[in-house]
Amino acid sequence: MVTQHMSFIATVNGLYSAGGAVGCLLFMWLAELFGRLRTIQLGALVAILGGALQGSAANINMFYAGRLIAGMAIGMLVSCTPLYLSELSAPASRGRQVGVQATFLVLGYFMASWVGYGCYFATPVNPSFAWRFPVCFQTLPPLLLLLGSPWAEEAWTILQRIHAHSHFAKEEFHQMTQQVKLEEERTRELGTTVLKSVFTKASYRKRMIMGGILVVNNYAVLLYQGLRQTGSTPLLLSAVWITTAALIYNPLGAWLHGKVNSRRGMYLTSNCGQVITLSILTAFTAQDAGTSNKVRNGFAVFMIFLYLAFQGTFCDTTMYLYVSETFPYEMRTIGIGFSLFGQFAGTLIIVQSAPIAFAATARFKLEEIGEKFGDEVAVKITDAAGANEESRKELYEKLEHHEVLQRSEKGAVGS
């Protein structure tokens, strides 16, 4: 019975991770075909479908199908959302704004943990409600995302708001359009596709190698049980554990990205702290798990919490931010999709079986980061005043014509 129970948990987690990996691959194609916003909206719809299938499951296979579909949705969303945010953020605030995405992800775990803890006490009264309500609850966040998505705006409108309709907004928009043209021209000159150039162009290969693997802690409750925590205590510890990340560590990490001008430093701090805490935890677990040594088991629980301090503050907010910054426009979806595919594929292996070469990217424009990897940059904001004057003039005329049309449309609607 225990083996069957463990097999069920492994399958549920494995299907979710497998779906996430597939979702990352789908994102690479969908974001180019339909755009960032439409991909986010589609991901939200798929997430609602996956949650509904799980909550209404009439048998285990239906639940498994819902789990796989929900995983596909999260793969699409965690890939596309940081990309969308990074492309719309100003360089000085990009770290903080993209870091907030990781904070909201953890807030989802936070809500799920406390809902699960509360529903645990409903088990003797209504066992069906105790498990159906938590999985149905997961449809609420994507529903809110879908309902709020029509208010999202285009890049030019957002640039005007960021720079208060200043001349600099036009300079930045000019830089973006020129960089896209340059990358398209270079790809045509190579006589290959973007996907092939990922493996043939040295600067692109370097970026792809840097895409890392995140291991999600799916078995926290079982780990606490192994440390002699019983009844509702493992669920409570898991809920408190993720609460510290949602309310302290991840918001702190997002704030630090606005203050600390080093993604590399954040990663190094995270890696060192995680290696030390996990090594100590492994030693205590191997020696004392299942025993009645309360002191050593308590210290092992403390290591789990200390591990999260490093992971949540320095890693969780950084990984989504860094992969969304390092790739040039033409391969940004492929790069992010590949990196987060590695996250889900690595997690799949872990749950089923139960650097340092970073370039500085903080406070650089996305269009200028490519220079760090040896790519050509079409326009730098610093020298924009004297670069490509003819194309700038043409762009300004188009933008002014666009503004006139917008004013005319608003006047027509008002009348």
C-alpha positions in Angstrom: 0.0 0.0 0.0 2.8 2.4 0.9 4.6 1.6 -2.4 1.4 2.2 -4.4 0.9 5.5 -2.6 4.5 6.6 -3.3 4.1 5.5 -6.9 0.9 7.7 -7.2 2.7 10.8 -5.8 5.7 10.2 -8.1 3.4 9.9 -11.2 1.4 13.0 -10.3 4.6 15.1 -9.9 6.2 13.5 -12.9 3.3 14.2 -15.2 3.2 17.8 -14.1 7.0 18.2 -14.8 6.6 16.4 -18.1 3.8 18.7 -19.1 5.9 21.7 -18.0 8.7 20.6 -20.3 6.2 20.2 -23.2 4.8 23.6 -22.4 8.2 25.2 -22.7 8.7 23.7 -26.1 5.3 24.9 -27.2 6.0 28.4 -26.0 9.0 28.7 -28.4 6.7 28.2 -31.3 3.5 29.9 -30.0 5.2 33.2 -28.8 6.6 33.7 -32.3 3.4 32.7 -34.1 0.8 34.5 -32.0 2.9 37.0 -29.9 3.7 37.2 -26.1 0.3 38.3 -24.9 -1.8 35.8 -26.9 0.5 33.0 -25.6 0.0 34.1 -22.0 -3.8 34.2 -22.6 -3.7 30.7 -24.1 -1.6 29.4 -21.2 -4.2 30.8 -18.8 -7.0 29.0 -20.7 -5.0 25.7 -20.6 -4.4 26.1 -16.9 -8.1 26.5 -16.2 -8.8 23.4 -18.3 -6.1 21.4 -16.4 -7.4 22.4 -13.0 -11.0 21.7 -14.0 -10.2 18.2 -15.2 -8.4 17.4 -11.9 -11.1 18.8 -9.7 -13.9 16.9 -11.6 -11.9 13.7 -12.2 -14.1 10.6 -12.2 -11.1 8.3 -12.2 -7.4 8.3 -11.8 -6.6 8.5 -15.5 -8.7 11.7 -15.8 -6.8 13.2 -12.9 -3.5 12.3 -14.6 -4.6 13.9 -17.8 -5.6 17.1 -15.9 -2.2 17.1 -14.2 -0.3 16.8 -17.5 -2.4 19.6 -19.1 -1.9 21.8 -16.0 1.9 21.2 -16.3 1.8 22.3 -20.0 0.1 25.5 -19.0 2.7 26.4 -16.3 5.5 25.6 -18.8 4.0 28.1 -21.2 3.4 30.8 -18.5 6.6 30.6 -16.6 8.5 30.9 -20.0 6.4 33.7 -21.5 5.7 35.9 -18.5 9.3 36.8 -17.6 10.0 37.4 -21.3 7.0 39.7 -21.6 7.9 41.6 -18.4 11.6 42.0 -19.4 10.7 43.4 -22.8 8.4 46.0 -21.3 10.6 47.0 -18.3 13.1 49.9 -18.1 16.7 48.7 -17.6 17.0 50.2 -14.1 13.9 48.5 -12.8 13.9 45.3 -14.9 15.4 43.2 -12.1 12.8 44.2 -9.6 9.9 43.9 -12.0 10.8 40.5 -13.4 11.7 39.4 -9.9 8.2 40.1 -8.8 7.0 37.3 -11.2 8.9 34.7 -9.1 7.3 36.2 -6.0 3.9 35.7 -7.4 4.8 32.1 -8.3 5.7 31.5 -4.7 2.5 33.2 -3.6 0.7 30.5 -5.6 2.5 27.8 -3.6 1.7 29.8 -0.5 -2.0 29.8 -1.1 -1.9 26.1 -2.2 -0.1 25.1 1.0 -2.5 26.8 3.4 -5.6 25.7 1.4 -4.2 22.1 1.6 -3.5 22.5 5.3 -7.1 23.7 6.0 -8.7 21.0 3.8 -6.7 18.3 5.7 -9.2 18.8 8.6 -12.1 18.3 6.3 -10.9 14.8 5.5 -12.9 12.9 8.2 -16.1 14.9 7.3 -15.9 15.0 3.5 -12.9 13.3 2.0 -14.0 14.2 -1.6 -14.1 17.9 -0.7 -10.7 17.7 1.0 -8.9 16.9 -2.2 -11.2 18.3 -4.9 -11.4 21.8 -3.5 -7.6 22.5 -3.5 -7.2 21.3 -7.1 -10.2 23.3 -8.2 -8.8 26.4 -6.4 -5.8 26.4 -8.8 -8.1 27.7 -11.6 -8.6 31.0 -9.9 -5.2 32.7 -10.6 -5.2 31.9 -14.3 -8.8 33.1 -14.5 -7.8 36.4 -13.0 -4.9 36.6 -15.4 -7.1 36.0 -18.4 -9.7 38.6 -17.3 -7.0 41.2 -16.7 -5.0 40.5 -20.0 -7.2 42.8 -22.3 -5.7 45.8 -20.5 -2.1 44.9 -21.6 -0.7 47.5 -24.0 1.8 47.6 -26.9 5.5 48.4 -26.5 5.3 51.9 -27.9 2.5 53.0 -25.6 4.4 51.6 -22.6 7.6 53.2 -23.6 5.8 56.6 -23.7 4.4 56.0 -20.2 7.8 54.9 -18.8 9.6 58.0 -20.2 6.7 60.4 -19.8 6.3 60.9 -23.6 9.9 62.2 -23.7 12.3 62.3 -26.7 14.1 59.4 -25.1 11.1 57.1 -25.7 11.6 57.6 -29.4 15.3 56.9 -29.1 14.7 53.7 -27.3 12.0 52.5 -29.7 14.4 53.3 -32.5 17.0 51.2 -30.9 14.6 48.2 -30.5 13.5 48.3 -34.2 17.0 48.7 -35.5 18.3 45.8 -33.5 15.5 43.5 -34.7 16.3 44.5 -38.3 20.0 43.8 -37.8 19.5 40.4 -36.3 17.2 39.4 -39.1 19.8 40.6 -41.7 22.6 38.6 -40.0 20.5 35.5 -39.9 19.7 35.8 -43.7 23.4 36.4 -44.4 24.3 33.2 -42.6 21.8 31.4 -44.9 20.2 29.5 -42.1 17.3 29.5 -39.7 17.3 30.9 -36.2 17.0 27.4 -34.7 20.1 26.2 -36.6 22.0 29.3 -35.7 21.5 28.4 -32.0 24.0 25.6 -32.5 26.2 27.2 -35.2 26.8 30.7 -33.8 29.3 30.8 -30.9 27.6 33.6 -28.9 24.3 31.8 -29.1 25.8 28.5 -28.0 27.3 30.2 -24.9 23.9 31.5 -23.9 22.2 28.1 -24.4 24.8 26.3 -22.2 24.1 28.8 -19.4 20.4 27.8 -19.2 20.2 26.0 -15.8 18.1 23.4 -14.1 15.8 24.2 -11.1 14.9 21.4 -8.8 11.6 22.0 -7.1 11.0 20.6 -3.6 8.0 18.4 -4.3 8.4 16.1 -1.4 8.6 18.5 1.6 5.7 16.9 3.4 7.3 13.4 3.0 10.6 14.7 4.2 9.1 16.2 7.3 7.4 12.8 8.0 10.7 11.1 7.7 12.0 13.5 10.4 9.3 12.2 12.8 6.7 14.9 12.2 3.2 13.4 12.3 -0.4 14.3 11.8 -1.1 17.8 10.4 2.4 19.0 11.4 4.2 18.2 8.1 1.5 20.1 6.2 1.8 23.0 8.6 5.6 23.1 8.4 5.4 23.0 4.6 2.9 25.9 4.6 5.0 28.0 7.0 8.1 27.1 4.9 6.6 28.4 1.7 5.1 31.4 3.5 8.5 32.6 4.5 9.5 32.6 0.8 6.3 34.3 -0.4 6.4 37.1 2.3 10.1 37.5 3.0 12.7 35.9 0.7 11.3 36.4 -2.8 10.2 40.0 -2.2 13.6 40.6 -0.7 15.3 39.1 -3.8 13.2 41.3 -6.1 14.1 44.3 -4.1 17.8 43.4 -4.1 17.8 43.2 -7.9 17.0 46.9 -7.9 20.0 47.6 -5.5 22.6 44.9 -6.3 24.0 45.4 -9.8 25.1 41.7 -10.2 23.1 38.7 -11.3 26.3 36.7 -11.0 26.8 37.7 -7.4 23.2 36.6 -6.6 23.7 33.3 -8.2 27.0 32.6 -6.5 25.6 33.5 -3.1 22.6 31.2 -3.8 24.7 28.3 -5.0 27.1 28.4 -2.0 24.3 28.6 0.5 22.3 25.9 -1.1 25.2 23.5 -1.3 26.1 24.0 2.3 22.6 23.7 3.7 21.7 20.7 1.5 24.9 18.9 2.5 24.2 19.3 6.2 20.5 18.3 5.6 21.6 15.2 3.7 23.9 14.2 6.5 21.3 14.6 9.2 18.6 12.9 7.2 20.9 9.9 6.4 21.9 9.6 10.1 18.7 10.4 12.0 15.6 10.2 9.7 13.1 7.8 11.2 14.7 7.9 14.7 13.4 9.6 17.8 16.4 12.1 18.1 14.4 15.2 18.3 17.4 17.6 18.5 19.0 16.4 15.3 15.7 16.0 13.5 14.8 19.5 14.6 18.2 20.8 13.3 17.4 19.0 9.9 14.1 20.9 9.7 16.0 24.1 10.4 18.3 23.4 7.5 15.3 23.0 5.2 14.2 26.5 6.2 17.7 27.9 5.9 18.1 26.4 2.4 15.0 28.3 1.4 16.5 31.6 2.6 19.3 31.2 0.0 17.1 29.7 -2.7 14.2 32.1 -2.5 16.2 35.3 -2.0 19.1 34.8 -4.4 18.1 32.1 -6.9 14.4 32.1 -7.5 14.1 35.7 -8.6 17.4 35.6 -10.5 16.9 32.5 -12.8 13.8 33.8 -14.6 15.3 37.3 -14.9 18.7 36.2 -16.2 17.4 33.9 -19.0 15.0 36.6 -20.1 17.9 39.1 -20.4 20.7 37.2 -22.1 19.1 36.2 -25.4 18.8 38.5 -28.4 15.3 39.2 -29.9 15.4 36.6 -32.7 16.2 33.7 -30.4 14.7 35.0 -27.2 11.8 32.5 -27.2 14.1 29.6 -28.1 16.6 30.5 -25.4 14.1 30.9 -22.6 12.1 27.9 -23.7 15.2 25.7 -23.7 16.4 27.0 -20.3 13.1 26.3 -18.6 12.7 23.1 -20.5 15.9 22.1 -18.7 14.2 23.0 -15.4 11.2 20.8 -15.9 13.2 17.9 -17.5 15.6 17.9 -14.6 12.8 18.1 -12.1 11.1 15.2 -13.9 14.1 13.0 -13.4 14.4 13.9 -9.7 10.7 13.5 -8.8 10.4 10.2 -10.7 13.4 8.7 -9.0 12.4 10.1 -5.5 28.8 29.1 -13.7 29.7 30.5 -13.4 30.3 31.8 -16.9 27.7 34.5 -16.5 28.0 37.9 -18.3 26.9 41.0 -16.4 23.4 42.1 -17.6 22.1 44.3 -14.8 20.9 47.8 -15.9 21.8 47.2 -19.6 19.2 47.5 -22.3 18.1 44.1 -23.7 19.2 45.3 -27.2 22.7 46.0 -25.8 23.3 42.8 -23.8 24.2 40.9 -27.0 27.5 42.9 -27.1 28.6 41.0 -24.0 28.5 37.8 -26.0 30.2 39.1 -29.0 27.1 40.1 -31.1 26.8 43.2 -33.1 24.5 46.0 -31.7 22.7 48.2 -34.2 22.2 51.2 -32.0 23.4 52.2 -28.5 21.4 54.7 -26.6 24.6 56.3 -25.5 25.6 57.2 -29.1 22.1 57.2 -30.6 22.3 60.9 -31.4 24.7 60.4 -34.2 23.8 56.9 -35.4 21.6 56.0 -38.4 20.1 59.5 -38.7 18.2 58.6 -41.8 16.4 55.6 -40.3 15.7 57.6 -37.1 14.1 60.4 -39.1 11.9 57.8 -40.9 11.0 56.2 -37.7 10.0 59.5 -36.1 7.7 60.3 -39.0 6.0 56.9 -38.7 5.5 57.4 -34.9 4.1 60.9 -35.4 1.7 59.6 -38.0 0.7 56.8 -35.6 0.0 59.4 -32.9 -2.1 61.5 -35.3 -4.2 58.4 -36.2 -4.7 57.5 -32.5 -5.9 61.1 -31.7 -8.2 60.9 -34.7 -9.7 57.6 -33.6 -10.2 58.8 -30.0 -11.9 62.0 -31.4 -14.2 59.9 -33.5 -15.1 57.6 -30.6 -15.7 60.7 -28.4 -18.0 62.3 -30.9 
